[in-house]
């Protein structure tokens, strides 16, 4: 036994891993690569990692989780095929993947262990590990990534999602990295953009006082030491990549000029989508953190260990995990910046990485080749930029709302502003699909309003302050998901035309009702905004509204301001309304991964007829009948087994239920607020309900 091999623990010695295992060969005994190998409990793996290099790599791949006794989680590893090119149907390499059960919280599940390129005896080197350049980013490699993307991918990565004919305003500025000053963007200027977090630290900003000085030749040099490190590093990177201009929000928008901000902030989709590349500050939590590897060294050394003669392995962090556990990825504004950018150059503590619509390239892996079709590294999270092509706009909308709503905003007033760029792109796509103009109603697309209003929290959510409606996801803080997942485009169209139950009214610009549209048979709903009346006027309008028979429909009113004490937007509708009791699901009061926190049976005289998820803080009365508004037909099969096991009914068809909205009264009269969305048997509703007018705020 060699000296190197003797360092392996007894468990790892029996695995007999060699460099050749990482290269796929025709003569391989595949049985070895198609099973899981036990590594013992997590605490045993942690102990062996003190002396065993392979166990140390496994522990690194698990993210070095903090010790949480008793640590009985079972650890296993398996071989995973990787690396596909368009001239081979078979994978070319293998990597090692760790599995831990029960699942660890915040476990970086996508990490892997691979063979270092300089250890391979094969001529083929794609998909193997690569040594980094001692803590400094390689400008030459980043320049090569840009050239390769432009040369190999062409229009796939160059095409714009936004209106290519849109003209930027005259106050669109750029940082001139050559002359170190602010300039009005030259016509057709090629520029980069910075995507980063400001944080709570004080940051140097463009304002009306210093604007003139910063526009003079060398103006930025006079304040160079006042600029946050991330911004200084960005200017350095832009120059080293061979470009002259970069857009940085704090320097290119006059921060104390409302007119300047009003003209530029709504154009974030154009600004980031037109940039050739976005520089992403993926590490740190303030603008002063800098870009690792530029003016300061990267903080995390590569996890490399020799496990046998001629076999040196590398533990690699996947881009998904590097992003998911970053402060950058938790912020609301950065979502659309990253998604709308055609290309992104990430700076992490571990390394730099490049992502475009076709590829993911990174310092520590050999992935650059025009023949690469896919690899484990190219899998990425939802992005409307094309990294994940989910296809239809409504699927993209549902995925975008899911990811965006989980993020944090410093100001509640930004909830739709920070989503506006993505919203415009998706509304345009929806309009092209339906050949009609589609508008956004507080974040809900008008052409699919009946579907979009069925959102539900993925975990506990609470109301957002600042005048936001209860009936839209933007009125709540917390991640949300959409109903009717997994349906095709024809199925969704058929559902919108035939299975919605609300009657809407469209209004002309002057506010007078035009026509009543029954949801049955409609293709879309045209909703328009009206000025918000005062609270007293609302009460007067309500009385007048209810006094007129046949006046049914929907009316959206915009808030007077974004202060919390003003009138919220009102949604008017006529729908079936019924009352039912709520009973907690037996033996299932709470669950870590529950949709919200607690499941309730919707009951009639003690008989379960439906189900709904409510916040654990919900104060229910088992003797009280709650008000439910019928919105549309639903699949009862979409309910979890905890509900279905108590509901006794004969399935008459696929759509034998209703989507219902639990509402609560918030003042005398007919004003209501949304509480949650549930599913209930049609037969139970039809026996108990009547049509009524509802005002939701």
C-alpha positions as CSV (number, residue, x, y, z in Angstrom):
1,X,0.0,0.0,0.0
2,X,1.3,3.4,-1.0
3,X,1.8,6.3,1.4
4,X,-0.9,8.3,-0.3
5,X,-3.4,5.4,-0.1
6,X,-2.7,4.8,3.6
7,X,-4.1,8.2,4.4
8,X,-7.6,7.0,3.3
9,X,-9.8,5.7,6.0
10,X,-10.9,2.1,5.9
11,X,-14.3,2.9,4.3
12,X,-12.7,4.8,1.4
13,X,-9.9,2.3,0.8
14,X,-12.6,-0.4,0.0
15,X,-14.0,1.9,-2.7
16,X,-10.7,1.6,-4.7
17,X,-11.3,4.9,-6.6
18,X,-8.8,5.8,-9.4
19,X,-8.5,8.5,-12.0
20,X,-9.8,6.1,-14.7
21,X,-13.2,5.9,-12.9
22,X,-13.9,9.5,-13.9
23,X,-13.5,8.8,-17.7
24,X,-16.3,6.8,-19.4
25,X,-15.0,3.9,-21.4
26,X,-16.8,1.3,-23.5
27,X,-15.4,-1.6,-21.6
28,X,-16.4,-0.3,-18.2
29,X,-18.1,-2.6,-15.7
30,X,-21.2,-0.4,-15.2
31,X,-22.3,-2.2,-12.1
32,X,-19.7,-0.3,-10.1
33,X,-21.2,3.0,-11.3
34,X,-24.9,2.2,-10.8
35,X,-25.2,1.9,-7.0
36,X,-25.0,3.9,-3.8
37,X,-22.1,3.4,-1.4
38,X,-22.6,3.9,2.3
39,X,-20.3,6.3,4.2
40,X,-21.9,6.0,7.6
41,X,-23.6,8.7,9.7
42,X,-22.7,12.3,9.2
43,X,-20.9,12.5,12.6
44,X,-18.7,9.5,11.5
45,X,-17.9,11.2,8.2
46,X,-17.0,14.4,10.0
47,X,-14.6,12.4,12.3
48,X,-12.9,10.6,9.5
49,X,-12.5,13.8,7.5
50,X,-9.9,14.9,10.0
51,X,-7.4,12.5,8.5
52,X,-9.0,11.0,5.3
53,X,-8.7,13.2,2.2
54,X,-11.7,11.7,0.4
55,X,-14.0,12.1,3.4
56,X,-12.7,15.7,3.7
57,X,-13.9,16.2,0.1
58,X,-17.2,14.7,0.8
59,X,-17.7,16.9,3.8
60,X,-16.7,20.0,1.7
61,X,-19.3,18.9,-0.9
62,X,-21.9,18.9,1.9
63,X,-21.0,22.5,2.7
64,X,-19.3,21.7,6.0
65,X,-22.6,21.9,7.8
66,X,-22.4,23.1,11.4
67,X,-22.5,20.5,14.1
68,X,-26.1,19.8,15.2
69,X,-26.1,16.7,17.4
70,X,-26.9,13.8,17.2
71,X,-26.0,14.0,13.5
72,X,-27.4,10.6,12.6
73,X,-28.0,11.6,9.0
74,X,-27.0,8.7,6.7
75,X,-24.3,9.7,4.1
76,X,-23.9,7.9,0.7
77,X,-22.1,8.7,-2.5
78,X,-22.8,7.6,-6.0
79,X,-21.3,8.0,-9.5
80,X,-23.2,10.4,-11.8
81,X,-22.7,10.5,-15.6
82,X,-21.9,14.0,-16.9
83,X,-20.9,15.8,-20.1
84,X,-22.8,15.5,-23.3
85,X,-21.7,16.7,-26.7
86,X,-23.6,16.7,-30.0
87,X,-21.3,14.1,-31.6
88,X,-21.8,11.5,-28.8
89,X,-25.0,10.1,-27.4
90,X,-23.2,8.8,-24.3
91,X,-21.8,10.8,-21.4
92,X,-18.1,11.4,-21.5
93,X,-17.1,11.7,-17.8
94,X,-18.4,10.9,-14.3
95,X,-18.4,12.8,-11.1
96,X,-19.1,11.8,-7.4
97,X,-22.3,13.1,-5.8
98,X,-23.0,13.0,-2.1
99,X,-26.5,12.2,-0.7
100,X,-27.5,12.9,2.9
101,X,-30.8,11.6,4.5
102,X,-32.7,13.0,6.2
103,X,-32.2,16.1,4.1
104,X,-30.1,18.8,5.8
105,X,-31.4,22.3,5.9
106,X,-29.4,24.6,3.6
107,X,-27.5,21.7,2.1
108,X,-25.8,22.6,-1.2
109,X,-27.2,19.6,-3.0
110,X,-25.7,20.4,-6.4
111,X,-22.0,20.2,-5.4
112,X,-19.9,17.4,-6.9
113,X,-16.4,16.0,-6.8
114,X,-14.5,15.6,-10.0
115,X,-11.0,14.7,-11.3
116,X,-8.5,17.5,-11.9
117,X,-7.5,17.9,-15.6
118,X,-3.8,17.5,-14.9
119,X,-4.4,14.1,-13.5
120,X,-6.2,12.7,-16.6
121,X,-4.3,10.3,-18.8
122,X,-6.8,10.7,-21.6
123,X,-6.4,13.1,-24.5
124,X,-10.0,14.2,-23.9
125,X,-10.2,16.9,-21.2
126,X,-13.8,18.4,-21.4
127,X,-15.8,18.5,-18.1
128,X,-12.9,17.8,-15.8
129,X,-11.7,20.1,-13.0
130,X,-9.2,23.0,-13.5
131,X,-6.9,24.8,-11.1
132,X,-7.6,28.4,-10.5
133,X,-5.0,31.2,-10.8
134,X,-4.0,31.6,-7.1
135,X,-6.9,33.8,-5.9
136,X,-6.9,36.4,-8.8
137,X,-9.5,36.5,-11.6
138,X,-8.1,35.9,-15.1
139,X,-9.1,38.7,-17.4
140,X,-7.8,36.7,-20.3
141,X,-10.2,33.8,-19.6
142,X,-13.1,36.2,-19.2
143,X,-12.3,37.8,-22.5
144,X,-12.1,34.4,-24.1
145,X,-15.6,33.6,-22.7
146,X,-17.0,36.7,-24.3
147,X,-15.4,36.0,-27.7
148,X,-16.5,32.3,-27.6
149,X,-20.1,33.2,-26.8
150,X,-20.3,35.8,-29.6
151,X,-18.6,33.4,-32.0
152,X,-20.4,30.2,-31.2
153,X,-23.8,31.3,-30.0
154,X,-24.5,34.3,-32.3
155,X,-28.1,35.6,-32.2
156,X,-29.1,33.1,-29.5
157,X,-27.2,35.2,-27.0
158,X,-27.3,38.6,-28.9
159,X,-31.0,38.9,-29.5
160,X,-33.0,41.3,-27.3
161,X,-36.0,40.4,-25.2
162,X,-37.1,44.0,-25.1
163,X,-38.2,46.4,-27.9
164,X,-35.1,46.9,-30.1
165,X,-36.5,50.1,-31.6
166,X,-37.2,51.8,-28.2
167,X,-35.2,55.0,-27.9
168,X,-33.4,55.7,-24.6
169,X,-34.1,59.1,-23.0
170,X,-31.6,61.9,-23.3
171,X,-30.6,61.5,-19.6
172,X,-29.4,57.9,-20.1
173,X,-25.8,58.1,-18.9
174,X,-22.8,55.8,-18.7
175,X,-19.5,55.7,-16.9
176,X,-16.7,56.4,-19.3
177,X,-13.9,54.2,-17.9
178,X,-11.3,55.7,-20.3
179,X,-11.9,59.3,-19.4
180,X,-13.1,58.5,-15.9
181,X,-16.2,60.6,-16.0
182,X,-20.0,60.5,-16.6
183,X,-21.2,61.0,-20.1
184,X,-24.5,60.9,-22.0
185,X,-24.6,57.5,-23.7
186,X,-23.2,57.8,-27.3
187,X,-25.5,56.4,-30.0
188,X,-25.2,52.6,-30.2
189,X,-22.6,52.6,-27.5
190,X,-21.5,49.1,-26.4
191,X,-21.6,49.0,-22.7
192,X,-21.6,46.7,-19.7
193,X,-23.8,47.0,-16.5
194,X,-23.2,46.3,-12.8
195,X,-25.7,44.2,-10.8
196,X,-25.0,44.4,-7.1
197,X,-26.5,45.2,-3.7
198,X,-26.1,48.6,-2.0
199,X,-26.5,47.3,1.5
200,X,-27.0,49.5,4.5
201,X,-23.6,51.2,4.3
202,X,-23.4,54.8,3.1
203,X,-22.7,54.9,-0.6
204,X,-21.4,57.6,-2.9
205,X,-24.2,58.8,-5.3
206,X,-24.7,61.1,-8.2
207,X,-26.7,64.1,-7.2
208,X,-27.6,67.5,-8.4
209,X,-24.7,69.1,-6.5
210,X,-21.8,66.9,-7.8
211,X,-23.3,66.1,-11.3
212,X,-21.3,68.9,-13.1
213,X,-18.0,67.9,-11.5
214,X,-18.4,64.2,-12.3
215,X,-19.2,65.0,-16.0
216,X,-15.8,66.8,-16.4
217,X,-12.8,65.0,-17.8
218,X,-11.3,62.9,-14.9
219,X,-14.2,63.8,-12.7
220,X,-14.4,60.3,-11.1
221,X,-10.7,60.5,-10.2
222,X,-11.4,63.3,-7.8
223,X,-13.8,61.1,-5.8
224,X,-12.1,57.8,-6.5
225,X,-11.5,56.9,-2.8
226,X,-15.1,57.8,-2.0
227,X,-16.5,55.3,-4.4
228,X,-17.4,51.9,-2.9
229,X,-14.9,49.1,-3.7
230,X,-17.4,47.2,-5.8
231,X,-17.8,50.2,-8.1
232,X,-14.1,50.8,-8.4
233,X,-13.5,47.1,-9.1
234,X,-16.2,47.2,-11.8
235,X,-14.6,50.1,-13.6
236,X,-11.3,48.2,-13.5
237,X,-12.9,45.0,-14.8
238,X,-14.7,46.9,-17.6
239,X,-11.4,48.3,-18.8
240,X,-9.5,45.0,-18.6
241,X,-12.3,43.3,-20.6
242,X,-11.6,45.8,-23.4
243,X,-14.7,48.0,-23.0
244,X,-15.1,51.7,-22.4
245,X,-18.5,52.2,-20.9
246,X,-20.4,50.7,-18.0
247,X,-23.8,51.5,-16.4
248,X,-23.9,51.8,-12.6
249,X,-27.2,52.9,-11.1
250,X,-25.8,55.0,-8.2
251,X,-23.6,57.0,-10.7
252,X,-25.9,57.1,-13.7
253,X,-29.2,58.2,-12.1
254,X,-29.4,61.5,-10.2
255,X,-30.5,60.2,-6.9
256,X,-32.1,63.4,-5.6
257,X,-33.9,64.3,-8.8
258,X,-37.4,62.7,-9.0
259,X,-37.7,63.5,-12.7
260,X,-34.4,61.8,-13.5
261,X,-35.4,58.7,-11.5
262,X,-38.9,58.6,-13.0
263,X,-37.4,58.6,-16.5
264,X,-34.8,55.9,-15.9
265,X,-36.0,53.5,-13.2
266,X,-38.9,52.2,-15.4
267,X,-36.3,51.3,-18.1
268,X,-34.4,48.7,-16.1
269,X,-35.4,46.0,-18.6
270,X,-34.0,48.0,-21.5
271,X,-30.8,49.0,-19.7
272,X,-29.8,45.5,-18.6
273,X,-31.1,43.7,-21.7
274,X,-29.1,46.0,-24.0
275,X,-25.9,45.6,-22.0
276,X,-23.4,43.3,-23.7
277,X,-22.6,41.8,-20.2
278,X,-23.6,42.3,-16.6
279,X,-21.0,42.2,-14.0
280,X,-22.5,40.5,-11.0
281,X,-21.1,41.1,-7.5
282,X,-22.1,37.7,-6.1
283,X,-20.2,38.0,-2.8
284,X,-20.6,40.3,0.2
285,X,-23.6,42.2,1.4
286,X,-22.7,45.8,0.7
287,X,-21.4,47.9,-2.2
288,X,-18.1,48.1,-0.2
289,X,-17.4,44.3,-0.4
290,X,-15.7,44.5,-3.8
291,X,-15.3,41.9,-6.6
292,X,-13.2,39.0,-5.2
293,X,-10.1,38.5,-7.2
294,X,-9.8,42.0,-8.6
295,X,-8.4,44.4,-6.0
296,X,-8.4,41.7,-3.3
297,X,-7.8,38.0,-3.5
298,X,-10.6,35.4,-3.7
299,X,-11.3,34.4,-0.1
300,X,-12.0,30.7,-0.6
301,X,-9.2,28.4,-1.7
302,X,-10.0,25.4,-4.0
303,X,-10.9,22.2,-2.2
304,X,-8.3,19.9,-3.7
305,X,-7.0,16.6,-2.2
306,X,-4.9,13.8,-3.6
307,X,-6.7,10.5,-2.8
308,X,-4.4,8.1,-4.7
309,X,-1.4,8.0,-6.9
310,X,-2.3,9.9,-10.0
311,X,-5.7,10.8,-8.7
312,X,-6.2,14.3,-7.4
313,X,-9.8,15.4,-6.9
314,X,-11.7,18.7,-6.7
315,X,-14.9,19.5,-4.8
316,X,-16.8,22.0,-7.0
317,X,-19.5,24.4,-5.9
318,X,-22.4,24.6,-8.5
319,X,-23.5,28.0,-9.7
320,X,-27.0,27.4,-8.4
321,X,-25.6,26.9,-4.9
322,X,-23.1,29.8,-5.1
323,X,-26.1,32.0,-5.9
324,X,-28.6,30.5,-3.6
325,X,-26.6,31.1,-0.5
326,X,-25.5,34.6,-1.5
327,X,-26.9,37.8,-0.1
328,X,-27.1,39.0,-3.7
329,X,-29.7,36.4,-4.6
330,X,-31.9,37.4,-1.6
331,X,-32.5,40.9,-2.9
332,X,-35.6,41.9,-4.9
333,X,-34.0,44.3,-7.4
334,X,-31.2,41.9,-8.5
335,X,-33.7,39.3,-9.8
336,X,-34.7,41.1,-13.0
337,X,-31.2,42.5,-13.4
338,X,-29.8,39.0,-13.6
339,X,-32.7,37.5,-15.6
340,X,-32.8,40.2,-18.2
341,X,-29.1,40.3,-18.8
342,X,-27.9,38.5,-21.9
343,X,-24.6,37.5,-20.3
344,X,-23.4,37.6,-16.8
345,X,-19.9,37.5,-15.3
346,X,-20.2,36.5,-11.6
347,X,-17.6,37.3,-9.0
348,X,-17.8,34.9,-6.0
349,X,-15.4,34.4,-3.1
350,X,-14.6,31.0,-4.7
351,X,-14.1,32.0,-8.3
352,X,-15.6,33.8,-11.3
353,X,-18.1,32.2,-13.6
354,X,-19.8,33.2,-16.9
355,X,-23.4,32.5,-17.8
356,X,-25.1,33.2,-21.1
357,X,-28.3,31.8,-22.7
358,X,-26.5,28.7,-24.0
359,X,-23.6,27.9,-21.6
360,X,-22.2,28.2,-18.1
361,X,-18.4,28.5,-18.0
362,X,-16.3,28.7,-14.8
363,X,-12.7,29.0,-13.8
364,X,-12.5,25.5,-12.1
365,X,-14.0,23.4,-14.9
366,X,-13.2,22.8,-18.6
367,X,-16.5,23.5,-20.4
368,X,-15.6,25.7,-23.3
369,X,-16.4,23.9,-26.5
370,X,-19.0,24.6,-29.3
371,X,-20.0,21.0,-29.3
372,X,-21.1,20.9,-25.6
373,X,-24.8,20.2,-25.4
374,X,-25.3,19.9,-21.6
375,X,-23.5,19.1,-18.4
376,X,-24.3,19.1,-14.7
377,X,-22.8,22.6,-14.6
378,X,-25.2,24.1,-17.2
379,X,-28.3,23.4,-15.2
380,X,-29.5,26.7,-13.6
381,X,-32.5,28.1,-11.8
382,X,-35.5,29.8,-13.5
383,X,-34.6,32.6,-15.8
384,X,-36.6,34.2,-18.6
385,X,-33.3,35.1,-20.3
386,X,-33.3,31.6,-21.8
387,X,-31.0,29.6,-19.4
388,X,-34.1,27.6,-18.6
389,X,-36.5,27.6,-21.5
390,X,-39.9,26.8,-19.9
391,X,-41.5,27.9,-23.1
392,X,-44.9,29.5,-22.7
393,X,-45.3,33.0,-21.2
394,X,-47.7,31.9,-18.5
395,X,-45.2,29.3,-17.3
396,X,-42.5,31.9,-17.3
397,X,-44.8,34.3,-15.4
398,X,-45.6,31.6,-12.7
399,X,-41.9,30.8,-12.3
400,X,-40.8,34.4,-12.2
401,X,-43.4,35.3,-9.5
402,X,-42.3,32.2,-7.5
403,X,-38.6,33.2,-7.5
404,X,-39.1,36.9,-7.2
405,X,-41.7,36.8,-4.3
406,X,-39.2,35.0,-2.1
407,X,-36.8,37.9,-2.2
408,X,-36.5,40.9,0.2
409,X,-37.0,44.6,-0.5
410,X,-35.8,47.5,1.6
411,X,-38.9,49.5,0.6
412,X,-42.3,48.0,0.2
413,X,-43.1,50.6,-2.5
414,X,-40.6,48.9,-4.8
415,X,-42.5,45.6,-5.0
416,X,-43.8,46.1,-8.5
417,X,-41.0,48.5,-9.7
418,X,-38.4,45.7,-9.1
419,X,-40.5,43.3,-11.2
420,X,-41.6,45.8,-13.9
421,X,-38.9,44.9,-16.4
422,X,-39.8,41.2,-16.3
423,X,-43.5,42.0,-16.3
424,X,-43.2,44.0,-19.5
425,X,-41.3,41.3,-21.3
426,X,-43.9,38.6,-20.3
427,X,-46.9,40.8,-21.0
428,X,-45.5,41.4,-24.5
429,X,-45.1,37.7,-25.0
430,X,-48.7,37.0,-23.7
431,X,-50.0,39.7,-26.1
432,X,-48.2,38.2,-29.0
433,X,-49.7,34.8,-28.1
434,X,-53.3,36.1,-27.8
435,X,-53.0,38.9,-30.5
436,X,-54.3,41.4,-27.9
437,X,-52.7,44.0,-25.7
438,X,-52.1,42.6,-22.2
439,X,-51.8,44.9,-19.1
440,X,-50.7,44.3,-15.6
441,X,-53.2,44.7,-12.8
442,X,-51.1,45.0,-9.7
443,X,-48.8,42.3,-11.0
444,X,-51.6,40.0,-12.4
445,X,-51.8,39.8,-16.3
446,X,-55.2,40.9,-17.6
447,X,-55.4,38.2,-20.2
448,X,-55.1,35.5,-17.6
449,X,-56.6,37.3,-14.6
450,X,-58.8,34.4,-13.6
451,X,-55.8,32.1,-13.4
452,X,-53.3,34.6,-11.9
453,X,-55.6,35.5,-9.0
454,X,-55.3,31.9,-7.8
455,X,-51.8,32.4,-6.3
456,X,-51.1,30.9,-2.9
457,X,-48.2,31.3,-0.4
458,X,-45.6,28.6,-0.4
459,X,-45.0,29.3,3.3
460,X,-46.3,31.7,5.9
461,X,-46.9,35.1,4.4
462,X,-48.1,38.4,5.9
463,X,-49.7,41.5,4.5
464,X,-47.4,44.1,2.9
465,X,-47.8,47.7,4.2
466,X,-48.1,50.7,2.0
467,X,-51.5,50.4,0.2
468,X,-51.2,47.1,-1.7
469,X,-54.3,44.9,-2.4
470,X,-55.0,41.7,-0.5
471,X,-56.1,40.0,-3.8
472,X,-52.7,40.3,-5.5
473,X,-49.4,38.6,-4.5
474,X,-47.8,42.0,-4.4
475,X,-49.9,42.8,-1.3
476,X,-48.1,40.1,0.7
477,X,-44.6,39.4,1.9
478,X,-43.5,35.8,1.3
479,X,-43.0,33.4,-1.6
480,X,-46.0,32.4,-3.7
481,X,-46.9,29.8,-6.3
482,X,-49.5,29.5,-9.0
483,X,-52.4,27.1,-9.3
484,X,-53.1,24.8,-12.3
485,X,-49.4,23.8,-12.7
486,X,-48.7,21.2,-15.4
487,X,-51.4,22.2,-17.8
488,X,-50.7,22.7,-21.5
489,X,-51.5,26.0,-23.3
490,X,-54.7,24.6,-25.0
491,X,-55.8,23.3,-21.6
492,X,-55.3,26.7,-20.0
493,X,-57.1,28.5,-22.8
494,X,-60.0,26.1,-22.5
495,X,-60.1,26.6,-18.7
496,X,-60.1,30.4,-19.1
497,X,-62.9,30.3,-21.7
498,X,-65.2,27.7,-20.1
499,X,-64.3,27.1,-16.4
500,X,-64.2,30.5,-14.7
501,X,-67.2,31.5,-12.6
502,X,-66.8,35.2,-12.0
503,X,-68.8,37.8,-14.0
504,X,-66.7,40.8,-14.9
505,X,-67.6,44.2,-16.2
506,X,-65.2,46.3,-18.3
507,X,-65.1,50.0,-17.8
508,X,-64.3,52.8,-20.3
509,X,-61.6,55.3,-19.5
510,X,-64.2,57.7,-18.0
511,X,-65.3,55.1,-15.6
512,X,-68.8,54.4,-17.0
513,X,-69.6,50.7,-17.4
514,X,-69.5,49.5,-21.0
515,X,-70.7,46.0,-21.0
516,X,-71.1,42.9,-18.8
517,X,-69.0,39.9,-19.8
518,X,-69.8,36.5,-18.5
519,X,-66.6,34.5,-17.9
520,X,-68.1,31.5,-19.6
521,X,-67.0,31.9,-23.2
522,X,-64.7,34.9,-22.7
523,X,-61.1,34.8,-24.1
524,X,-59.7,37.6,-21.9
525,X,-60.7,40.3,-19.5
526,X,-59.9,44.0,-20.2
527,X,-59.4,45.7,-16.9
528,X,-58.6,49.4,-16.5
529,X,-57.5,51.7,-13.7
530,X,-59.8,54.4,-12.3
531,X,-58.9,57.3,-9.9
532,X,-59.4,56.3,-6.3
533,X,-62.2,58.3,-4.5
534,X,-62.0,59.3,-0.9
535,X,-63.1,56.8,1.8
536,X,-66.4,58.7,2.2
537,X,-67.0,58.6,-1.6
538,X,-66.4,54.9,-1.6
539,X,-69.2,54.4,1.0
540,X,-71.5,56.6,-1.1
541,X,-70.5,54.8,-4.3
542,X,-71.1,51.4,-2.6
543,X,-74.6,52.4,-1.7
544,X,-75.3,53.7,-5.2
545,X,-73.7,50.6,-6.7
546,X,-75.7,48.2,-4.7
547,X,-78.9,50.1,-5.4
548,X,-78.6,49.5,-9.2
549,X,-79.6,46.0,-10.2
550,X,-77.6,44.3,-12.9
551,X,-74.5,46.4,-12.2
552,X,-72.0,43.6,-11.9
553,X,-68.4,43.3,-12.7
554,X,-64.9,44.3,-11.9
555,X,-63.4,47.7,-11.1
556,X,-59.9,48.4,-10.1
557,X,-59.0,51.7,-8.2
558,X,-55.5,52.8,-7.7
559,X,-54.3,53.9,-4.2
560,X,-54.1,57.6,-3.4
561,X,-50.6,57.2,-2.1
562,X,-48.2,54.6,-0.8
563,X,-48.8,55.4,2.8
564,X,-50.3,52.7,4.9
565,X,-53.3,54.7,6.1
566,X,-54.9,55.4,2.7
567,X,-57.5,53.5,0.8
568,X,-56.4,50.3,-0.8
569,X,-57.3,49.4,-4.4
570,X,-60.8,47.9,-4.8
571,X,-61.7,44.9,-6.9
572,X,-65.4,44.6,-7.6
573,X,-66.9,41.3,-8.8
574,X,-70.1,39.3,-8.8
575,X,-69.8,35.7,-8.0
576,X,-71.3,32.7,-6.1
577,X,-70.8,33.1,-2.4
578,X,-71.3,30.4,0.3
579,X,-70.6,29.8,3.9
580,X,-68.8,26.8,5.4
581,X,-67.0,25.8,8.7
582,X,-63.3,25.2,9.1
583,X,-61.9,22.2,10.9
584,X,-58.1,21.5,11.4
585,X,-56.9,18.4,9.6
586,X,-56.6,15.6,12.2
587,X,-53.0,14.7,13.1
588,X,-51.6,17.3,10.8
589,X,-51.4,20.6,12.6
590,X,-48.0,21.7,11.2
591,X,-45.3,20.6,8.8
592,X,-41.9,22.0,8.0
593,X,-42.6,22.0,4.2
594,X,-46.3,22.7,4.3
595,X,-47.7,25.1,1.7
596,X,-48.5,27.5,4.5
597,X,-48.6,26.0,8.0
598,X,-51.8,24.3,8.8
599,X,-54.4,22.4,6.7
600,X,-58.1,22.9,7.3
601,X,-61.0,20.9,6.1
602,X,-63.8,23.1,4.6
603,X,-66.8,21.5,6.2
604,X,-70.6,21.5,6.0
605,X,-72.4,20.3,9.1
606,X,-69.3,18.5,10.2
607,X,-68.8,16.8,6.8
608,X,-65.5,17.6,4.9
609,X,-66.2,19.0,1.4
610,X,-62.9,20.7,0.6
611,X,-59.5,21.9,1.9
612,X,-57.5,25.0,2.5
613,X,-54.1,26.0,3.9
614,X,-54.0,28.8,6.5
615,X,-51.4,30.6,8.6
616,X,-50.8,29.0,12.0
617,X,-51.8,32.3,13.5
618,X,-55.3,32.1,12.0
619,X,-57.8,32.3,14.8
620,X,-60.7,30.0,13.8
621,X,-64.0,29.2,15.5
622,X,-65.3,25.7,14.9
623,X,-68.8,27.0,15.3
624,X,-68.5,29.8,12.9
625,X,-69.4,29.8,9.2
626,X,-66.9,31.5,7.0
627,X,-67.5,33.3,3.7
628,X,-66.1,31.7,0.5
629,X,-66.2,33.3,-3.0
630,X,-66.3,30.9,-6.0
631,X,-63.8,31.9,-8.6
632,X,-63.4,29.0,-11.1
633,X,-63.5,25.2,-11.6
634,X,-60.8,23.1,-10.0
635,X,-59.5,19.6,-9.9
636,X,-60.3,17.9,-6.6
637,X,-57.3,15.7,-7.3
638,X,-55.0,18.7,-6.7
639,X,-55.7,18.5,-2.9
640,X,-53.3,16.6,-0.7
641,X,-54.2,13.2,0.6
642,X,-54.7,14.6,4.1
643,X,-57.8,16.3,2.7
644,X,-59.0,13.8,0.2
645,X,-59.0,10.9,2.7
646,X,-61.8,12.7,4.6
647,X,-63.8,13.9,1.6
648,X,-66.4,11.5,0.5
649,X,-67.6,12.1,-3.1
650,X,-68.1,10.4,-6.4
651,X,-65.8,11.9,-9.1
652,X,-68.0,13.0,-11.9
653,X,-65.3,14.5,-14.1
654,X,-61.8,16.0,-14.1
655,X,-63.0,19.4,-13.0
656,X,-65.4,18.4,-10.2
657,X,-64.3,21.1,-7.7
658,X,-64.2,24.9,-7.4
659,X,-61.3,27.2,-6.6
660,X,-62.7,29.4,-3.7
661,X,-61.4,32.4,-2.0
662,X,-61.8,32.7,1.8
663,X,-62.6,36.3,2.6
664,X,-63.1,38.3,5.8
665,X,-65.0,41.5,6.4
666,X,-62.9,44.5,7.2
667,X,-65.6,47.0,7.9
668,X,-69.4,47.3,7.8
669,X,-70.8,46.9,4.4
670,X,-69.5,44.7,1.6
671,X,-65.8,45.4,1.7
672,X,-63.7,42.2,2.1
673,X,-60.1,41.1,2.1
674,X,-58.6,37.9,0.8
675,X,-57.4,35.4,3.3
676,X,-56.5,32.3,1.3
677,X,-57.4,30.1,-1.7
678,X,-58.9,26.7,-1.2
679,X,-60.6,23.9,-3.2
680,X,-64.2,22.6,-2.6
681,X,-66.7,20.2,-4.1
682,X,-68.9,21.8,-6.7
683,X,-71.9,19.9,-5.4
684,X,-71.5,21.3,-1.9
685,X,-71.2,24.9,-3.2
686,X,-74.1,24.6,-5.6
687,X,-76.5,23.6,-2.8
688,X,-75.5,26.4,-0.5
689,X,-74.5,29.4,-2.6
690,X,-76.1,32.4,-4.2
691,X,-74.8,35.1,-6.5
692,X,-73.7,38.3,-4.7
693,X,-71.6,41.5,-5.2
694,X,-68.2,41.5,-3.5
695,X,-65.8,44.4,-3.0
696,X,-62.2,43.2,-2.4
697,X,-59.5,45.5,-1.2
